[in-house]
Amino acid sequence: MSKALPPLNWFRAFEAAARHLSFTAAAEEIGMTQSAVSQQIKSLEVRLGVPLFERKPRSLALTDHGRRLLPQVDAALETLSAATGAFFTDQPARLLTVSASVSVLQWVIAPLLPRFRAEHPDLSLRFISAIWPDEFSRTLADIEIRFGSRKQAAPKAVPLGSNKLIALKPKNVAVPFEEMPLIDAIGISGGWPAWGKATGSPVQSPSIFVDSYGAALDLAVQGNGACLVNELLSRHPLQHGLIARVSDVLIDAKEGYFLSCNSDTEDARTFTGWLTGVAAGKTA
C-alpha cells in the first residue's frame, strides 16, 4: 500500500514560502503564524526525506529538491482551485436565504412576491422548500417557515396566520360536495372526521392522499376533489376565484405554520415584517 500523502496545508505553506522566500510573508498570506509555517515545512521535509530550503540568516533559498517540487505543487494547487471554483458562483451582495414550507411558498409567498421584489429590487432571495420539521435541520437559513405543532416549532418562532382549517371545493363543478372525492393531507390531526363533526355533515372517507396542504389545494383547484387546508393558504385562490368554500365553518388544528428569523439583519427584518403583514391580511 502506498504511503499517505502529506497534509495539504504543508504543501500550501511550502508553495507560499517558496514564492515569497519568506516564512513570515507566507504566514501573513495564508493566515498562520510564522512558527506554524516553519513547522509545517519542516514536517514536509522530514516526510520527503530531503531539505527544501536553505535557511540563511536573513533570507531563504530553495534547494534543488525545492526547485524540483515547486512547479508540481503549484500546478496541483491550481488544479484544486479550478475544480472547487466551479462550485462557488458569484454571490449577490445582498442575499437572503428563506427555508419555507413548500405550501406557504407556493400559495402565500409566490403570488405576492412580485410586489415585494418591486419594492426591494436590490435584495436577492434564495428559497429552500421543505415539508416536515426535521427537514429544516439540514439547512442554515436566515428565515424559516415551518409547518407542525407548537412543540415542533423553533423555540423563538411565532405563529404565521392561524391554525384554522377550511374546506374548499373546485370552482364551477356540478358534482355536489357529498359526492366529491375527498383529498386528505396525511400526518395531520383531526381532518375530515373533525370537520364533519363540527358541521354536523356526514363525510365519506378520503380517496386521495397527499403529504402537504399545498398539494391538496393544488389538486382541488385542478378539479380533483374537495380539500381541507390551513386557512392561510386559501386566501389567494379564494380572492382570485380559483376555488370555492364548502362552508363558512373553520375548525381548529393542532398544527400550523411558524415563522422564525435567525438573522439579525435589516433585510431579514424587512422580509419577516412583510410576510407577517401578508399573513395578517394587511397585504392584498
ChimeraX commands (.cxc) that place a marker at each C-alpha (Angstrom):
marker #1 position 0.00,0.00,0.00 radius 0.5
marker #1 position 1.33,3.45,-0.92 radius 0.5
marker #1 position 2.16,5.94,1.82 radius 0.5
marker #1 position -0.45,8.52,2.71 radius 0.5
marker #1 position 0.04,11.93,1.17 radius 0.5
marker #1 position 1.31,14.70,3.42 radius 0.5
marker #1 position -1.42,17.13,4.58 radius 0.5
marker #1 position -2.49,19.73,2.03 radius 0.5
marker #1 position -1.62,22.55,4.43 radius 0.5
marker #1 position 2.04,21.51,4.32 radius 0.5
marker #1 position 2.06,21.98,0.56 radius 0.5
marker #1 position 0.25,25.33,0.86 radius 0.5
marker #1 position 2.84,26.55,3.35 radius 0.5
marker #1 position 5.67,25.34,1.12 radius 0.5
marker #1 position 4.27,27.00,-2.02 radius 0.5
marker #1 position 3.68,30.35,-0.29 radius 0.5
marker #1 position 7.11,30.33,1.35 radius 0.5
marker #1 position 8.79,29.37,-1.93 radius 0.5
marker #1 position 7.00,32.17,-3.76 radius 0.5
marker #1 position 7.88,34.82,-1.16 radius 0.5
marker #1 position 11.15,33.23,0.01 radius 0.5
marker #1 position 9.97,34.20,3.46 radius 0.5
marker #1 position 8.22,32.24,6.19 radius 0.5
marker #1 position 6.86,35.50,7.62 radius 0.5
marker #1 position 5.29,36.67,4.36 radius 0.5
marker #1 position 3.89,33.18,3.73 radius 0.5
marker #1 position 2.31,33.19,7.21 radius 0.5
marker #1 position 0.62,36.54,6.59 radius 0.5
marker #1 position -0.79,35.35,3.26 radius 0.5
marker #1 position -2.32,32.09,4.47 radius 0.5
marker #1 position -3.38,33.28,7.93 radius 0.5
marker #1 position -0.95,31.33,10.08 radius 0.5
marker #1 position 1.83,32.18,12.48 radius 0.5
marker #1 position 5.42,32.24,11.23 radius 0.5
marker #1 position 6.34,29.39,13.57 radius 0.5
marker #1 position 3.43,27.27,12.26 radius 0.5
marker #1 position 4.57,27.76,8.67 radius 0.5
marker #1 position 8.13,26.88,9.61 radius 0.5
marker #1 position 6.99,23.78,11.46 radius 0.5
marker #1 position 4.77,22.58,8.59 radius 0.5
marker #1 position 7.56,22.96,6.07 radius 0.5
marker #1 position 9.95,21.15,8.43 radius 0.5
marker #1 position 7.40,18.33,8.71 radius 0.5
marker #1 position 7.18,18.14,4.90 radius 0.5
marker #1 position 10.94,17.95,4.63 radius 0.5
marker #1 position 11.06,15.13,7.19 radius 0.5
marker #1 position 8.32,13.25,5.36 radius 0.5
marker #1 position 10.05,13.62,1.98 radius 0.5
marker #1 position 13.49,12.99,3.45 radius 0.5
marker #1 position 15.11,15.98,1.73 radius 0.5
marker #1 position 15.69,19.68,2.58 radius 0.5
marker #1 position 13.52,22.07,0.56 radius 0.5
marker #1 position 15.03,25.38,1.71 radius 0.5
marker #1 position 18.44,26.73,2.55 radius 0.5
marker #1 position 17.86,28.73,5.73 radius 0.5
marker #1 position 20.19,31.72,5.70 radius 0.5
marker #1 position 20.48,34.34,8.49 radius 0.5
marker #1 position 18.31,36.91,6.74 radius 0.5
marker #1 position 16.72,35.04,3.84 radius 0.5
marker #1 position 15.59,31.75,2.35 radius 0.5
marker #1 position 16.65,29.99,-0.81 radius 0.5
marker #1 position 15.22,26.90,-2.48 radius 0.5
marker #1 position 17.36,23.81,-2.67 radius 0.5
marker #1 position 17.47,21.73,-5.83 radius 0.5
marker #1 position 14.82,19.48,-4.27 radius 0.5
marker #1 position 12.65,22.52,-3.52 radius 0.5
marker #1 position 13.00,23.87,-7.06 radius 0.5
marker #1 position 12.01,20.48,-8.46 radius 0.5
marker #1 position 8.96,20.17,-6.19 radius 0.5
marker #1 position 7.62,23.72,-6.56 radius 0.5
marker #1 position 6.21,23.53,-10.14 radius 0.5
marker #1 position 4.36,20.31,-9.36 radius 0.5
marker #1 position 2.88,21.68,-6.12 radius 0.5
marker #1 position 1.93,24.92,-7.87 radius 0.5
marker #1 position 0.17,23.01,-10.67 radius 0.5
marker #1 position -1.66,20.77,-8.19 radius 0.5
marker #1 position -2.93,23.73,-6.16 radius 0.5
marker #1 position -4.08,25.45,-9.35 radius 0.5
marker #1 position -5.98,22.32,-10.36 radius 0.5
marker #1 position -7.68,22.14,-6.96 radius 0.5
marker #1 position -8.54,25.83,-7.12 radius 0.5
marker #1 position -10.09,25.48,-10.57 radius 0.5
marker #1 position -12.02,22.36,-9.58 radius 0.5
marker #1 position -13.56,23.92,-6.48 radius 0.5
marker #1 position -14.08,27.32,-8.10 radius 0.5
marker #1 position -16.87,25.89,-10.25 radius 0.5
marker #1 position -18.92,25.40,-7.09 radius 0.5
marker #1 position -18.63,28.99,-5.93 radius 0.5
marker #1 position -20.61,31.20,-8.28 radius 0.5
marker #1 position -20.59,34.92,-7.69 radius 0.5
marker #1 position -22.93,35.69,-4.80 radius 0.5
marker #1 position -25.00,38.85,-4.83 radius 0.5
marker #1 position -24.08,41.44,-2.23 radius 0.5
marker #1 position -27.50,41.13,-0.53 radius 0.5
marker #1 position -28.78,37.57,-0.40 radius 0.5
marker #1 position -31.49,36.32,1.95 radius 0.5
marker #1 position -32.00,32.57,2.38 radius 0.5
marker #1 position -35.54,31.51,3.26 radius 0.5
marker #1 position -36.30,27.90,4.21 radius 0.5
marker #1 position -40.05,27.55,3.88 radius 0.5
marker #1 position -42.84,25.05,3.91 radius 0.5
marker #1 position -43.46,24.29,0.26 radius 0.5
marker #1 position -47.17,25.02,0.77 radius 0.5
marker #1 position -46.51,28.55,2.07 radius 0.5
marker #1 position -44.00,29.15,-0.69 radius 0.5
marker #1 position -46.49,28.08,-3.37 radius 0.5
marker #1 position -49.74,29.63,-2.11 radius 0.5
marker #1 position -48.73,32.56,0.12 radius 0.5
marker #1 position -45.31,33.89,-0.90 radius 0.5
marker #1 position -45.24,33.26,-4.65 radius 0.5
marker #1 position -48.46,35.13,-5.57 radius 0.5
marker #1 position -47.37,38.30,-3.75 radius 0.5
marker #1 position -43.62,38.11,-4.27 radius 0.5
marker #1 position -43.57,40.34,-7.40 radius 0.5
marker #1 position -44.78,43.27,-5.31 radius 0.5
marker #1 position -42.12,42.67,-2.66 radius 0.5
marker #1 position -39.43,42.37,-5.34 radius 0.5
marker #1 position -40.57,45.62,-6.93 radius 0.5
marker #1 position -40.18,47.39,-3.58 radius 0.5
marker #1 position -36.80,45.76,-2.86 radius 0.5
marker #1 position -35.13,45.21,-6.25 radius 0.5
marker #1 position -31.59,45.01,-4.81 radius 0.5
marker #1 position -32.38,42.14,-2.44 radius 0.5
marker #1 position -31.77,38.66,-3.82 radius 0.5
marker #1 position -33.76,35.75,-2.37 radius 0.5
marker #1 position -32.91,32.07,-2.22 radius 0.5
marker #1 position -35.80,29.77,-1.29 radius 0.5
marker #1 position -35.31,26.26,0.07 radius 0.5
marker #1 position -38.53,24.28,0.24 radius 0.5
marker #1 position -39.38,21.65,2.85 radius 0.5
marker #1 position -42.44,19.85,4.21 radius 0.5
marker #1 position -41.71,18.24,7.56 radius 0.5
marker #1 position -39.96,19.87,10.58 radius 0.5
marker #1 position -36.95,17.56,10.53 radius 0.5
marker #1 position -36.08,18.73,7.01 radius 0.5
marker #1 position -35.24,22.22,8.30 radius 0.5
marker #1 position -32.30,20.93,10.34 radius 0.5
marker #1 position -30.43,20.22,7.10 radius 0.5
marker #1 position -30.12,23.84,6.08 radius 0.5
marker #1 position -28.89,27.11,7.55 radius 0.5
marker #1 position -31.39,29.79,6.60 radius 0.5
marker #1 position -31.87,33.41,7.59 radius 0.5
marker #1 position -35.61,32.83,7.88 radius 0.5
marker #1 position -37.58,29.63,8.50 radius 0.5
marker #1 position -41.28,28.97,7.95 radius 0.5
marker #1 position -42.06,25.57,9.45 radius 0.5
marker #1 position -45.22,23.53,9.50 radius 0.5
marker #1 position -46.04,21.47,12.57 radius 0.5
marker #1 position -47.21,21.70,16.15 radius 0.5
marker #1 position -46.09,24.35,18.63 radius 0.5
marker #1 position -43.78,21.75,20.13 radius 0.5
marker #1 position -42.13,21.10,16.76 radius 0.5
marker #1 position -41.58,24.79,16.02 radius 0.5
marker #1 position -38.29,26.56,16.69 radius 0.5
marker #1 position -38.06,27.96,20.26 radius 0.5
marker #1 position -38.48,31.61,19.25 radius 0.5
marker #1 position -40.86,31.01,16.34 radius 0.5
marker #1 position -44.14,32.90,16.15 radius 0.5
marker #1 position -47.37,31.65,14.56 radius 0.5
marker #1 position -47.85,32.69,10.93 radius 0.5
marker #1 position -51.54,33.13,10.30 radius 0.5
marker #1 position -53.84,30.78,12.22 radius 0.5
marker #1 position -54.14,27.05,12.75 radius 0.5
marker #1 position -57.72,27.05,11.43 radius 0.5
marker #1 position -58.74,24.63,8.70 radius 0.5
marker #1 position -61.10,25.47,5.85 radius 0.5
marker #1 position -62.88,23.09,3.47 radius 0.5
marker #1 position -62.60,24.01,-0.20 radius 0.5
marker #1 position -64.00,22.55,-3.41 radius 0.5
marker #1 position -63.36,23.05,-7.12 radius 0.5
marker #1 position -64.93,26.08,-8.74 radius 0.5
marker #1 position -67.82,25.59,-11.15 radius 0.5
marker #1 position -68.08,21.81,-10.70 radius 0.5
marker #1 position -71.59,20.39,-10.98 radius 0.5
marker #1 position -70.94,17.44,-8.66 radius 0.5
marker #1 position -72.40,18.02,-5.16 radius 0.5
marker #1 position -69.90,18.14,-2.33 radius 0.5
marker #1 position -71.35,14.96,-0.82 radius 0.5
marker #1 position -70.34,13.07,-3.96 radius 0.5
marker #1 position -66.93,14.64,-4.44 radius 0.5
marker #1 position -63.70,12.74,-3.74 radius 0.5
marker #1 position -62.09,14.00,-0.56 radius 0.5
marker #1 position -58.40,14.87,-0.53 radius 0.5
marker #1 position -56.60,14.23,2.75 radius 0.5
marker #1 position -53.21,15.55,3.90 radius 0.5
marker #1 position -51.62,12.65,5.76 radius 0.5
marker #1 position -49.93,13.20,9.11 radius 0.5
marker #1 position -52.40,15.92,10.10 radius 0.5
marker #1 position -54.53,15.65,13.23 radius 0.5
marker #1 position -58.33,15.92,13.03 radius 0.5
marker #1 position -59.01,16.16,9.33 radius 0.5
marker #1 position -62.28,15.37,7.64 radius 0.5
marker #1 position -63.85,13.47,10.59 radius 0.5
marker #1 position -63.36,16.54,12.82 radius 0.5
marker #1 position -64.79,18.81,10.13 radius 0.5
marker #1 position -67.82,16.55,9.70 radius 0.5
marker #1 position -68.44,16.58,13.44 radius 0.5
marker #1 position -68.15,20.38,13.62 radius 0.5
marker #1 position -70.55,20.93,10.72 radius 0.5
marker #1 position -72.93,18.10,11.51 radius 0.5
marker #1 position -72.45,16.83,7.97 radius 0.5
marker #1 position -71.60,13.20,7.25 radius 0.5
marker #1 position -68.45,12.87,5.16 radius 0.5
marker #1 position -67.17,9.94,3.15 radius 0.5
marker #1 position -63.70,8.51,3.57 radius 0.5
marker #1 position -60.93,10.33,1.68 radius 0.5
marker #1 position -59.79,8.65,-1.52 radius 0.5
marker #1 position -56.84,10.89,-2.43 radius 0.5
marker #1 position -53.91,11.27,-0.05 radius 0.5
marker #1 position -51.06,13.80,-0.21 radius 0.5
marker #1 position -48.20,14.90,2.05 radius 0.5
marker #1 position -48.96,18.61,2.34 radius 0.5
marker #1 position -51.79,21.13,2.39 radius 0.5
marker #1 position -50.30,22.81,-0.67 radius 0.5
marker #1 position -50.55,19.65,-2.72 radius 0.5
marker #1 position -54.12,19.09,-1.52 radius 0.5
marker #1 position -55.07,22.62,-2.52 radius 0.5
marker #1 position -53.43,22.27,-5.92 radius 0.5
marker #1 position -55.36,19.07,-6.63 radius 0.5
marker #1 position -58.63,20.72,-5.58 radius 0.5
marker #1 position -58.01,23.75,-7.80 radius 0.5
marker #1 position -57.47,21.35,-10.70 radius 0.5
marker #1 position -60.88,19.77,-10.09 radius 0.5
marker #1 position -59.84,16.53,-8.38 radius 0.5
marker #1 position -61.99,16.85,-5.28 radius 0.5
marker #1 position -62.50,18.79,-2.04 radius 0.5
marker #1 position -59.64,19.59,0.33 radius 0.5
marker #1 position -59.28,20.64,3.95 radius 0.5
marker #1 position -56.34,23.03,4.36 radius 0.5
marker #1 position -54.87,25.72,6.57 radius 0.5
marker #1 position -56.88,28.93,6.18 radius 0.5
marker #1 position -53.75,30.96,5.37 radius 0.5
marker #1 position -53.27,29.08,2.10 radius 0.5
marker #1 position -56.84,29.68,0.98 radius 0.5
marker #1 position -56.76,33.46,0.76 radius 0.5
marker #1 position -55.15,33.95,-2.65 radius 0.5
marker #1 position -57.08,31.20,-4.50 radius 0.5
marker #1 position -60.38,32.37,-2.96 radius 0.5
marker #1 position -59.74,36.03,-3.80 radius 0.5
marker #1 position -58.94,35.12,-7.40 radius 0.5
marker #1 position -61.79,32.71,-7.92 radius 0.5
marker #1 position -59.61,29.62,-8.23 radius 0.5
marker #1 position -61.52,27.67,-5.58 radius 0.5
marker #1 position -64.79,27.83,-3.63 radius 0.5
marker #1 position -65.74,27.35,0.01 radius 0.5
marker #1 position -67.64,24.25,1.04 radius 0.5
marker #1 position -69.00,26.17,4.05 radius 0.5
marker #1 position -68.07,29.05,6.32 radius 0.5
marker #1 position -67.12,26.70,9.16 radius 0.5
marker #1 position -63.48,26.72,10.27 radius 0.5
marker #1 position -62.12,24.10,12.63 radius 0.5
marker #1 position -59.08,24.11,14.89 radius 0.5
marker #1 position -55.99,22.05,14.12 radius 0.5
marker #1 position -53.05,21.18,16.32 radius 0.5
marker #1 position -50.63,22.07,13.53 radius 0.5
marker #1 position -49.92,25.37,11.85 radius 0.5
marker #1 position -47.17,27.49,10.31 radius 0.5
marker #1 position -44.45,29.10,12.42 radius 0.5
marker #1 position -42.06,31.87,11.43 radius 0.5
marker #1 position -38.59,32.33,12.90 radius 0.5
marker #1 position -35.89,34.82,11.99 radius 0.5
marker #1 position -32.35,33.54,12.52 radius 0.5
marker #1 position -30.53,36.59,11.17 radius 0.5
marker #1 position -30.29,39.99,12.84 radius 0.5
marker #1 position -30.07,41.98,9.61 radius 0.5
marker #1 position -32.23,44.72,8.17 radius 0.5
marker #1 position -33.05,42.57,5.13 radius 0.5
marker #1 position -34.23,39.67,7.30 radius 0.5
marker #1 position -36.37,42.01,9.39 radius 0.5
marker #1 position -37.83,43.56,6.25 radius 0.5
marker #1 position -38.86,40.22,4.75 radius 0.5
marker #1 position -40.19,38.95,8.09 radius 0.5
marker #1 position -42.26,42.11,8.55 radius 0.5
marker #1 position -43.63,41.83,5.03 radius 0.5
marker #1 position -44.61,38.18,5.42 radius 0.5
marker #1 position -46.17,38.81,8.84 radius 0.5
marker #1 position -48.26,41.53,7.24 radius 0.5
marker #1 position -49.30,39.18,4.46 radius 0.5
marker #1 position -50.40,36.57,6.98 radius 0.5
marker #1 position -52.37,39.20,8.90 radius 0.5
marker #1 position -54.18,40.21,5.72 radius 0.5
marker #1 position -52.52,43.63,5.50 radius 0.5
marker #1 position -51.14,42.97,2.01 radius 0.5
marker #1 position -53.59,42.06,-0.73 radius 0.5
marker link #1:1,2 radius 0.2
marker link #1:2,3 radius 0.2
marker link #1:3,4 radius 0.2
marker link #1:4,5 radius 0.2
marker link #1:5,6 radius 0.2
marker link #1:6,7 radius 0.2
marker link #1:7,8 radius 0.2
marker link #1:8,9 radius 0.2
marker link #1:9,10 radius 0.2
marker link #1:10,11 radius 0.2
marker link #1:11,12 radius 0.2
marker link #1:12,13 radius 0.2
marker link #1:13,14 radius 0.2
marker link #1:14,15 radius 0.2
marker link #1:15,16 radius 0.2
marker link #1:16,17 radius 0.2
marker link #1:17,18 radius 0.2
marker link #1:18,19 radius 0.2
marker link #1:19,20 radius 0.2
marker link #1:20,21 radius 0.2
marker link #1:21,22 radius 0.2
marker link #1:22,23 radius 0.2
marker link #1:23,24 radius 0.2
marker link #1:24,25 radius 0.2
marker link #1:25,26 radius 0.2
marker link #1:26,27 radius 0.2
marker link #1:27,28 radius 0.2
marker link #1:28,29 radius 0.2
marker link #1:29,30 radius 0.2
marker link #1:30,31 radius 0.2
marker link #1:31,32 radius 0.2
marker link #1:32,33 radius 0.2
marker link #1:33,34 radius 0.2
marker link #1:34,35 radius 0.2
marker link #1:35,36 radius 0.2
marker link #1:36,37 radius 0.2
marker link #1:37,38 radius 0.2
marker link #1:38,39 radius 0.2
marker link #1:39,40 radius 0.2
marker link #1:40,41 radius 0.2
marker link #1:41,42 radius 0.2
marker link #1:42,43 radius 0.2
marker link #1:43,44 radius 0.2
marker link #1:44,45 radius 0.2
marker link #1:45,46 radius 0.2
marker link #1:46,47 radius 0.2
marker link #1:47,48 radius 0.2
marker link #1:48,49 radius 0.2
marker link #1:49,50 radius 0.2
marker link #1:50,51 radius 0.2
marker link #1:51,52 radius 0.2
marker link #1:52,53 radius 0.2
marker link #1:53,54 radius 0.2
marker link #1:54,55 radius 0.2
marker link #1:55,56 radius 0.2
marker link #1:56,57 radius 0.2
marker link #1:57,58 radius 0.2
marker link #1:58,59 radius 0.2
marker link #1:59,60 radius 0.2
marker link #1:60,61 radius 0.2
marker link #1:61,62 radius 0.2
marker link #1:62,63 radius 0.2
marker link #1:63,64 radius 0.2
marker link #1:64,65 radius 0.2
marker link #1:65,66 radius 0.2
marker link #1:66,67 radius 0.2
marker link #1:67,68 radius 0.2
marker link #1:68,69 radius 0.2
marker link #1:69,70 radius 0.2
marker link #1:70,71 radius 0.2
marker link #1:71,72 radius 0.2
marker link #1:72,73 radius 0.2
marker link #1:73,74 radius 0.2
marker link #1:74,75 radius 0.2
marker link #1:75,76 radius 0.2
marker link #1:76,77 radius 0.2
marker link #1:77,78 radius 0.2
marker link #1:78,79 radius 0.2
marker link #1:79,80 radius 0.2
marker link #1:80,81 radius 0.2
marker link #1:81,82 radius 0.2
marker link #1:82,83 radius 0.2
marker link #1:83,84 radius 0.2
marker link #1:84,85 radius 0.2
marker link #1:85,86 radius 0.2
marker link #1:86,87 radius 0.2
marker link #1:87,88 radius 0.2
marker link #1:88,89 radius 0.2
marker link #1:89,90 radius 0.2
marker link #1:90,91 radius 0.2
marker link #1:91,92 radius 0.2
marker link #1:92,93 radius 0.2
marker link #1:93,94 radius 0.2
marker link #1:94,95 radius 0.2
marker link #1:95,96 radius 0.2
marker link #1:96,97 radius 0.2
marker link #1:97,98 radius 0.2
marker link #1:98,99 radius 0.2
marker link #1:99,100 radius 0.2
marker link #1:100,101 radius 0.2
marker link #1:101,102 radius 0.2
marker link #1:102,103 radius 0.2
marker link #1:103,104 radius 0.2
marker link #1:104,105 radius 0.2
marker link #1:105,106 radius 0.2
marker link #1:106,107 radius 0.2
marker link #1:107,108 radius 0.2
marker link #1:108,109 radius 0.2
marker link #1:109,110 radius 0.2
marker link #1:110,111 radius 0.2
marker link #1:111,112 radius 0.2
marker link #1:112,113 radius 0.2
marker link #1:113,114 radius 0.2
marker link #1:114,115 radius 0.2
marker link #1:115,116 radius 0.2
marker link #1:116,117 radius 0.2
marker link #1:117,118 radius 0.2
marker link #1:118,119 radius 0.2
marker link #1:119,120 radius 0.2
marker link #1:120,121 radius 0.2
marker link #1:121,122 radius 0.2
marker link #1:122,123 radius 0.2
marker link #1:123,124 radius 0.2
marker link #1:124,125 radius 0.2
marker link #1:125,126 radius 0.2
marker link #1:126,127 radius 0.2
marker link #1:127,128 radius 0.2
marker link #1:128,129 radius 0.2
marker link #1:129,130 radius 0.2
marker link #1:130,131 radius 0.2
marker link #1:131,132 radius 0.2
marker link #1:132,133 radius 0.2
marker link #1:133,134 radius 0.2
marker link #1:134,135 radius 0.2
marker link #1:135,136 radius 0.2
marker link #1:136,137 radius 0.2
marker link #1:137,138 radius 0.2
marker link #1:138,139 radius 0.2
marker link #1:139,140 radius 0.2
marker link #1:140,141 radius 0.2
marker link #1:141,142 radius 0.2
marker link #1:142,143 radius 0.2
marker link #1:143,144 radius 0.2
marker link #1:144,145 radius 0.2
marker link #1:145,146 radius 0.2
marker link #1:146,147 radius 0.2
marker link #1:147,148 radius 0.2
marker link #1:148,149 radius 0.2
marker link #1:149,150 radius 0.2
marker link #1:150,151 radius 0.2
marker link #1:151,152 radius 0.2
marker link #1:152,153 radius 0.2
marker link #1:153,154 radius 0.2
marker link #1:154,155 radius 0.2
marker link #1:155,156 radius 0.2
marker link #1:156,157 radius 0.2
marker link #1:157,158 radius 0.2
marker link #1:158,159 radius 0.2
marker link #1:159,160 radius 0.2
marker link #1:160,161 radius 0.2
marker link #1:161,162 radius 0.2
marker link #1:162,163 radius 0.2
marker link #1:163,164 radius 0.2
marker link #1:164,165 radius 0.2
marker link #1:165,166 radius 0.2
marker link #1:166,167 radius 0.2
marker link #1:167,168 radius 0.2
marker link #1:168,169 radius 0.2
marker link #1:169,170 radius 0.2
marker link #1:170,171 radius 0.2
marker link #1:171,172 radius 0.2
marker link #1:172,173 radius 0.2
marker link #1:173,174 radius 0.2
marker link #1:174,175 radius 0.2
marker link #1:175,176 radius 0.2
marker link #1:176,177 radius 0.2
marker link #1:177,178 radius 0.2
marker link #1:178,179 radius 0.2
marker link #1:179,180 radius 0.2
marker link #1:180,181 radius 0.2
marker link #1:181,182 radius 0.2
marker link #1:182,183 radius 0.2
marker link #1:183,184 radius 0.2
marker link #1:184,185 radius 0.2
marker link #1:185,186 radius 0.2
marker link #1:186,187 radius 0.2
marker link #1:187,188 radius 0.2
marker link #1:188,189 radius 0.2
marker link #1:189,190 radius 0.2
marker link #1:190,191 radius 0.2
marker link #1:191,192 radius 0.2
marker link #1:192,193 radius 0.2
marker link #1:193,194 radius 0.2
marker link #1:194,195 radius 0.2
marker link #1:195,196 radius 0.2
marker link #1:196,197 radius 0.2
marker link #1:197,198 radius 0.2
marker link #1:198,199 radius 0.2
marker link #1:199,200 radius 0.2
marker link #1:200,201 radius 0.2
marker link #1:201,202 radius 0.2
marker link #1:202,203 radius 0.2
marker link #1:203,204 radius 0.2
marker link #1:204,205 radius 0.2
marker link #1:205,206 radius 0.2
marker link #1:206,207 radius 0.2
marker link #1:207,208 radius 0.2
marker link #1:208,209 radius 0.2
marker link #1:209,210 radius 0.2
marker link #1:210,211 radius 0.2
marker link #1:211,212 radius 0.2
marker link #1:212,213 radius 0.2
marker link #1:213,214 radius 0.2
marker link #1:214,215 radius 0.2
marker link #1:215,216 radius 0.2
marker link #1:216,217 radius 0.2
marker link #1:217,218 radius 0.2
marker link #1:218,219 radius 0.2
marker link #1:219,220 radius 0.2
marker link #1:220,221 radius 0.2
marker link #1:221,222 radius 0.2
marker link #1:222,223 radius 0.2
marker link #1:223,224 radius 0.2
marker link #1:224,225 radius 0.2
marker link #1:225,226 radius 0.2
marker link #1:226,227 radius 0.2
marker link #1:227,228 radius 0.2
marker link #1:228,229 radius 0.2
marker link #1:229,230 radius 0.2
marker link #1:230,231 radius 0.2
marker link #1:231,232 radius 0.2
marker link #1:232,233 radius 0.2
marker link #1:233,234 radius 0.2
marker link #1:234,235 radius 0.2
marker link #1:235,236 radius 0.2
marker link #1:236,237 radius 0.2
marker link #1:237,238 radius 0.2
marker link #1:238,239 radius 0.2
marker link #1:239,240 radius 0.2
marker link #1:240,241 radius 0.2
marker link #1:241,242 radius 0.2
marker link #1:242,243 radius 0.2
marker link #1:243,244 radius 0.2
marker link #1:244,245 radius 0.2
marker link #1:245,246 radius 0.2
marker link #1:246,247 radius 0.2
marker link #1:247,248 radius 0.2
marker link #1:248,249 radius 0.2
marker link #1:249,250 radius 0.2
marker link #1:250,251 radius 0.2
marker link #1:251,252 radius 0.2
marker link #1:252,253 radius 0.2
marker link #1:253,254 radius 0.2
marker link #1:254,255 radius 0.2
marker link #1:255,256 radius 0.2
marker link #1:256,257 radius 0.2
marker link #1:257,258 radius 0.2
marker link #1:258,259 radius 0.2
marker link #1:259,260 radius 0.2
marker link #1:260,261 radius 0.2
marker link #1:261,262 radius 0.2
marker link #1:262,263 radius 0.2
marker link #1:263,264 radius 0.2
marker link #1:264,265 radius 0.2
marker link #1:265,266 radius 0.2
marker link #1:266,267 radius 0.2
marker link #1:267,268 radius 0.2
marker link #1:268,269 radius 0.2
marker link #1:269,270 radius 0.2
marker link #1:270,271 radius 0.2
marker link #1:271,272 radius 0.2
marker link #1:272,273 radius 0.2
marker link #1:273,274 radius 0.2
marker link #1:274,275 radius 0.2
marker link #1:275,276 radius 0.2
marker link #1:276,277 radius 0.2
marker link #1:277,278 radius 0.2
marker link #1:278,279 radius 0.2
marker link #1:279,280 radius 0.2
marker link #1:280,281 radius 0.2
marker link #1:281,282 radius 0.2
marker link #1:282,283 radius 0.2
marker link #1:283,284 radius 0.2
view
